[in-house]
Amino acid sequence: MGRDPAQIPTSFGKELRACLRCSLVKTYNQFTDSGCENCPFFNMDQDSDRVLDCTTPNFSGVIASMDPTGSWAARWQRIGKFVPGCYALSVTGVLPEEMAAICEYNNVRYVPRS
């Protein structure tokens, strides 16, 4: 694939959050420091309020995939086209309208997972 993998969560406690668009799981601080590797257009690393808008602590399960394009499990989870990393199995919540509009503006598909 040639894309750098996403950061692996530095801890697995209550500070974990999942991206509402792609389900990538990282800590709040990791999202504020480097944003989401699959959704750079959200600019979470430039606006910490965006982290709260675009991620949620309400998710269950985690799957780690080092080769999403070659994994049937990654394709089944709809993460087959994303960078290698840790992803939530299910996410509860939807993007605010403004963030969904940013997806549309960038020609990026957003399918609410709730």
C-alpha positions as a Markdown table, in Angstrom:
| # | Residue | x | y | z |
|---|---|---|---|---|
| 1 | Met | 0.0 | 0.0 | 0.0 |
| 2 | Gly | 2.9 | 2.3 | 0.7 |
| 3 | Arg | 1.1 | 4.4 | 3.3 |
| 4 | Asp | 2.6 | 4.8 | 6.8 |
| 5 | Pro | 0.7 | 3.0 | 9.5 |
| 6 | Ala | -1.4 | 4.9 | 12.1 |
| 7 | Gln | 0.0 | 5.5 | 15.6 |
| 8 | Ile | -0.7 | 2.6 | 17.9 |
| 9 | Pro | -2.6 | 3.7 | 21.1 |
| 10 | Thr | -0.1 | 4.5 | 23.8 |
| 11 | Ser | -2.4 | 3.2 | 26.5 |
| 12 | Phe | -5.6 | 1.2 | 26.6 |
| 13 | Gly | -7.7 | 3.1 | 29.2 |
| 14 | Lys | -10.6 | 5.5 | 29.3 |
| 15 | Glu | -8.7 | 8.1 | 27.3 |
| 16 | Leu | -9.2 | 6.0 | 24.1 |
| 17 | Arg | -11.4 | 7.4 | 21.3 |
| 18 | Ala | -12.5 | 6.2 | 17.9 |
| 19 | Cys | -12.8 | 8.3 | 14.8 |
| 20 | Leu | -16.5 | 8.6 | 13.9 |
| 21 | Arg | -15.7 | 8.3 | 10.1 |
| 22 | Cys | -13.1 | 5.5 | 9.9 |
| 23 | Ser | -13.1 | 3.9 | 13.4 |
| 24 | Leu | -9.4 | 4.4 | 14.0 |
| 25 | Val | -8.6 | 4.1 | 17.7 |
| 26 | Lys | -6.0 | 6.3 | 19.5 |
| 27 | Thr | -5.8 | 8.3 | 22.7 |
| 28 | Tyr | -7.2 | 11.8 | 22.8 |
| 29 | Asn | -3.7 | 13.2 | 23.0 |
| 30 | Gln | -2.6 | 11.3 | 19.9 |
| 31 | Phe | -5.5 | 12.7 | 17.9 |
| 32 | Thr | -4.7 | 16.2 | 19.1 |
| 33 | Asp | -1.0 | 15.7 | 18.3 |
| 34 | Ser | -1.2 | 14.1 | 14.8 |
| 35 | Gly | -4.9 | 14.0 | 13.8 |
| 36 | Cys | -6.4 | 11.0 | 12.1 |
| 37 | Glu | -4.2 | 9.3 | 9.5 |
| 38 | Asn | -7.3 | 8.3 | 7.4 |
| 39 | Cys | -9.1 | 11.6 | 7.8 |
| 40 | Pro | -6.5 | 14.4 | 7.6 |
| 41 | Phe | -9.1 | 16.8 | 6.2 |
| 42 | Phe | -10.7 | 17.0 | 9.7 |
| 43 | Asn | -7.5 | 18.9 | 10.9 |
| 44 | Met | -7.8 | 17.5 | 14.4 |
| 45 | Asp | -4.2 | 18.2 | 15.0 |
| 46 | Gln | -4.9 | 21.9 | 14.5 |
| 47 | Asp | -8.1 | 22.2 | 16.5 |
| 48 | Ser | -8.6 | 20.2 | 19.7 |
| 49 | Asp | -12.3 | 20.9 | 19.6 |
| 50 | Arg | -12.4 | 18.9 | 16.3 |
| 51 | Val | -11.1 | 15.8 | 18.2 |
| 52 | Leu | -14.3 | 16.0 | 20.4 |
| 53 | Asp | -16.5 | 16.5 | 17.3 |
| 54 | Cys | -14.9 | 13.8 | 15.2 |
| 55 | Thr | -14.2 | 11.1 | 17.7 |
| 56 | Thr | -16.1 | 9.2 | 20.5 |
| 57 | Pro | -15.2 | 7.2 | 23.5 |
| 58 | Asn | -18.3 | 5.1 | 22.8 |
| 59 | Phe | -17.0 | 2.1 | 20.9 |
| 60 | Ser | -16.5 | -1.6 | 21.6 |
| 61 | Gly | -13.8 | -4.0 | 20.6 |
| 62 | Val | -10.6 | -3.4 | 18.8 |
| 63 | Ile | -9.1 | -5.0 | 15.8 |
| 64 | Ala | -5.5 | -4.4 | 14.8 |
| 65 | Ser | -4.6 | -4.8 | 11.1 |
| 66 | Met | -1.1 | -4.6 | 9.6 |
| 67 | Asp | -2.3 | -5.3 | 6.1 |
| 68 | Pro | -5.9 | -4.0 | 5.7 |
| 69 | Thr | -5.9 | -4.4 | 1.9 |
| 70 | Gly | -5.1 | -8.1 | 2.2 |
| 71 | Ser | -7.3 | -9.0 | 5.1 |
| 72 | Trp | -10.9 | -10.4 | 4.8 |
| 73 | Ala | -11.6 | -9.2 | 8.4 |
| 74 | Ala | -10.5 | -5.7 | 7.5 |
| 75 | Arg | -12.7 | -5.7 | 4.4 |
| 76 | Trp | -15.6 | -7.0 | 6.5 |
| 77 | Gln | -15.1 | -4.2 | 9.0 |
| 78 | Arg | -15.0 | -1.7 | 6.1 |
| 79 | Ile | -11.4 | -0.7 | 7.0 |
| 80 | Gly | -9.7 | -2.4 | 4.0 |
| 81 | Lys | -8.8 | 0.9 | 2.3 |
| 82 | Phe | -7.4 | 2.5 | 5.5 |
| 83 | Val | -3.9 | 2.6 | 6.8 |
| 84 | Pro | -2.6 | -0.2 | 9.1 |
| 85 | Gly | -3.6 | 0.5 | 12.7 |
| 86 | Cys | -6.1 | -0.3 | 15.5 |
| 87 | Tyr | -9.8 | 0.1 | 14.7 |
| 88 | Ala | -13.0 | -0.2 | 16.8 |
| 89 | Leu | -15.3 | -3.1 | 15.9 |
| 90 | Ser | -18.4 | -0.9 | 16.5 |
| 91 | Val | -18.7 | 2.8 | 17.0 |
| 92 | Thr | -21.7 | 4.6 | 18.5 |
| 93 | Gly | -22.3 | 8.2 | 17.4 |
| 94 | Val | -22.4 | 10.3 | 14.2 |
| 95 | Leu | -20.4 | 13.2 | 12.9 |
| 96 | Pro | -21.9 | 16.6 | 13.3 |
| 97 | Glu | -23.4 | 18.1 | 10.1 |
| 98 | Glu | -20.4 | 20.4 | 9.6 |
| 99 | Met | -18.0 | 17.5 | 9.7 |
| 100 | Ala | -20.1 | 15.4 | 7.4 |
| 101 | Ala | -20.1 | 18.4 | 5.0 |
| 102 | Ile | -16.3 | 18.4 | 5.1 |
| 103 | Cys | -16.3 | 14.7 | 4.0 |
| 104 | Glu | -18.6 | 15.6 | 1.1 |
| 105 | Tyr | -16.5 | 18.6 | 0.1 |
| 106 | Asn | -13.4 | 16.3 | 0.0 |
| 107 | Asn | -15.3 | 13.6 | -2.0 |
| 108 | Val | -14.9 | 11.2 | 0.9 |
| 109 | Arg | -17.6 | 8.7 | 1.7 |
| 110 | Tyr | -19.1 | 8.9 | 5.2 |
| 111 | Val | -21.4 | 6.2 | 6.3 |
| 112 | Pro | -22.6 | 6.5 | 9.9 |
| 113 | Arg | -21.9 | 3.3 | 11.8 |
| 114 | Ser | -24.5 | 3.7 | 14.5 |
